């Protein structure tokens, strides 16, 4: 197992390790159409490095931030990177997102990244559903010694409260670490269930649902040529209008110094 980035081990089919219940063959065909490229650690971004010139920004999340069904420049994180890069020297585009990740995967991988490639100046995270909890079901894929998982996102299941509590604990630890290390941390969620709002977190920023809906509606009207404004090319994930909104949302937080 990779000592530092355990959920991105090089394997013959690098996508199956976190997508046990999805059709990986179809997914790989879509990835080819998107000209998707991964770095040597199997992440969709620039090569990681230990020496950083300029502001070191780190992005993370799940499939939304990985950009399933989208070209790289359509993803909120890359859009945000390009906005900041217009007037600031940046070290590179570093995105730890992995499809299917939960909060525990995301936070753990951030610490593993830092242990090898240094502490970033800024971290942006798009949080998945707080109900996303992992239990091992390797018999579904037949793959072994990988992070093969099935996730429970339903309402009222037996893992919901455990996942909610542990998600808070992981995020609180990350917040405290960032505070003492003077790292700017910005977290938001595409999940509008409101489960993160009651958590006593200083670095979670709530997206206004009405603002989002209005923006997406206006974007779709103003950009009729963008057939993927609402849904991405996989007909499952959020489209380009949502990603444009999230990039603007995070950019405003960053510029305001919140």
Secondary structure, DSSP 8 states (H G I E B T S, - for coil): --SS-GGG---TTTTGGG-TTS-HHHHHHHHHHTT----TTS-SSS---SS--SB-EEEE-SHHHHTTTS-GGGSHHHHHHHHHHTTS-BS--EE---TT--HHHHHHHHHHHHHHH---SEEEEEE--TT-EEEE-GGGT---SS--EEEE-STT-TTHHHHHHHHHHHHHHHHHHHHHTT-EEEEEES-TT-TTTTS--SSB----HHHHHHHHHHHHHHTTT-TTSSB-TTSSSB-HHHHHHHHHHHHHHHHHT-
